[in-house]
Amino acid sequence: MGMSDLPSSVAPTAVRLPRYTKTDQEEILGDGADPFGVAATGLTWLPKEEHFGIRHGNRLVAHAGLLRLPVAIGNAETEVVGVGGVAVAPDMQGQGLARLVVTAALDHARAMGPQHALLFCRPPLVPLYQRLGWHQLDKDVLVEQPANRLVTMPLRTMVTPLHDNAHWPSEPVRLFSLPM
Ligand SMILES: CC(C)(COP(=O)(O)OP(=O)(O)OC[C@H]1O[C@@H](n2cnc3c(N)ncnc32)[C@H](O)[C@@H]1OP(=O)(O)O)[C@@H](O)C(=O)NCCC(=O)NCCS
């Protein structure tokens, strides 16, 4: 019997989700006020456009979202695939589900065009994403906020290449959108 014949409880797989609602997020992380621990930043965030998830029985237990974002890296205007809403149910953490769902999302991102994916995370999560092959940017990242404000992202910014030979220049970065 091959891996693919195993029941989902033994070999979890990530799938594309047709939609991802507030209720879906609450099914994973509960209905607490600040499930991602970023409320103190006061930032306004964009919803993601494409969603990947892992089901455990009938329950959604993991998610990662994607959307394409316009950016400037130095003077060069381009696009990145923004990754956000990465979440694993508390009782399912530490079993590789974030790795699995982020890998599925990045496999899809490789067909979207941009050379890199980019995410924002709290400092304690930097080692986790490094383990998944992401690199922390050492330059400030400007992001848009409501009422035409432009602010320096207070969280860590990490990138990962989506294609061979993709190289992230060491230049200031500016998102032409809200962060995701
Ligand atoms: C962050 C979160 C998604 C991680 O989910 P998880 O399923 O526990 O993560 P995984 O088990 O897939 O771990 C991914 C890898 O990071 C490694 N890792 C985990 N914590 C680590 C740490 N502190 N330092 C280094 N590596 C770490 C794991 O060992 C694993 O590597 P491996 O696959 O090579 O063994 C989960 O804790 C969560 O949902 N937190 C609340 C929501 C949140 O803050 N999301 C982040 C938004 S950016």
The ligand as a MOL file (V3000), in Angstrom:
LIG
                    3D

  0  0  0     0  0            999 V3000
M  V30 BEGIN CTAB
M  V30 COUNTS 48 50 0 0 0
M  V30 BEGIN ATOM
M  V30 1 C 3.1670 29.1670 13.6250 0
M  V30 2 C 2.3590 27.8980 13.3820 0
M  V30 3 C 1.5820 28.0530 12.0660 0
M  V30 4 C 3.3260 26.7050 13.2620 0
M  V30 5 O 2.5950 25.5220 12.9710 0
M  V30 6 P 3.1540 24.0320 13.2580 0
M  V30 7 O 2.2810 23.0780 12.5270 0
M  V30 8 O 3.3730 23.8380 14.6950 0
M  V30 9 O 4.5960 24.0770 12.5060 0
M  V30 10 P 5.3880 22.7940 11.9390 0
M  V30 11 O 5.2240 21.6650 12.8940 0
M  V30 12 O 5.0140 22.5520 10.5240 0
M  V30 13 O 6.8640 23.3430 12.0000 0
M  V30 14 C 7.5250 23.8160 10.8360 0
M  V30 15 C 9.0140 23.6050 10.9760 0
M  V30 16 O 9.5270 24.6020 11.8730 0
M  V30 17 C 10.2750 23.9570 12.8920 0
M  V30 18 N 10.1570 24.7880 14.1030 0
M  V30 19 C 9.0810 24.9890 14.8740 0
M  V30 20 N 9.3780 25.8380 15.8520 0
M  V30 21 C 10.6630 26.2000 15.6700 0
M  V30 22 C 11.5510 27.0700 16.3640 0
M  V30 23 N 11.1780 27.7610 17.4320 0
M  V30 24 N 12.8130 27.1890 15.8840 0
M  V30 25 C 13.2200 26.5010 14.7830 0
M  V30 26 N 12.4170 25.6770 14.1010 0
M  V30 27 C 11.1720 25.5320 14.5460 0
M  V30 28 C 9.6530 22.6010 13.0210 0
M  V30 29 O 10.5400 21.6730 13.6050 0
M  V30 30 C 9.3770 22.2630 11.5670 0
M  V30 31 O 10.5660 21.8750 10.9000 0
M  V30 32 P 10.7130 20.3690 10.3280 0
M  V30 33 O 9.4990 20.1870 9.4260 0
M  V30 34 O 11.9870 20.4170 9.5740 0
M  V30 35 O 10.7040 19.4760 11.5250 0
M  V30 36 C 1.4010 27.6280 14.5540 0
M  V30 37 O 2.1310 27.6200 15.7650 0
M  V30 38 C 0.2510 28.6350 14.6790 0
M  V30 39 O -0.7920 28.4840 14.0260 0
M  V30 40 N 0.3880 29.6920 15.5490 0
M  V30 41 C -0.6700 30.6780 15.7710 0
M  V30 42 C -0.9300 31.5570 14.5510 0
M  V30 43 C 0.3020 32.3030 14.0750 0
M  V30 44 O 0.9760 32.9620 14.8390 0
M  V30 45 N 0.5970 32.1710 12.7670 0
M  V30 46 C 1.7630 32.7890 12.1360 0
M  V30 47 C 1.3640 33.8550 11.1890 0
M  V30 48 S 2.8350 34.4960 10.3320 0
M  V30 END ATOM
M  V30 BEGIN BOND
M  V30 1 1 1 2
M  V30 2 1 2 3
M  V30 3 1 2 4
M  V30 4 1 2 36
M  V30 5 1 4 5
M  V30 6 1 5 6
M  V30 7 2 6 7
M  V30 8 1 6 8
M  V30 9 1 6 9
M  V30 10 1 9 10
M  V30 11 2 10 11
M  V30 12 1 10 12
M  V30 13 1 10 13
M  V30 14 1 13 14
M  V30 15 1 14 15
M  V30 16 1 15 16
M  V30 17 1 15 30
M  V30 18 1 16 17
M  V30 19 1 17 18
M  V30 20 1 17 28
M  V30 21 1 18 19
M  V30 22 1 18 27
M  V30 23 2 19 20
M  V30 24 1 20 21
M  V30 25 1 21 22
M  V30 26 2 21 27
M  V30 27 1 22 23
M  V30 28 2 22 24
M  V30 29 1 24 25
M  V30 30 2 25 26
M  V30 31 1 26 27
M  V30 32 1 28 29
M  V30 33 1 28 30
M  V30 34 1 30 31
M  V30 35 1 31 32
M  V30 36 2 32 33
M  V30 37 1 32 34
M  V30 38 1 32 35
M  V30 39 1 36 37
M  V30 40 1 36 38
M  V30 41 2 38 39
M  V30 42 1 38 40
M  V30 43 1 40 41
M  V30 44 1 41 42
M  V30 45 1 42 43
M  V30 46 2 43 44
M  V30 47 1 43 45
M  V30 48 1 45 46
M  V30 49 1 46 47
M  V30 50 1 47 48
M  V30 END BOND
M  V30 END CTAB
M  END
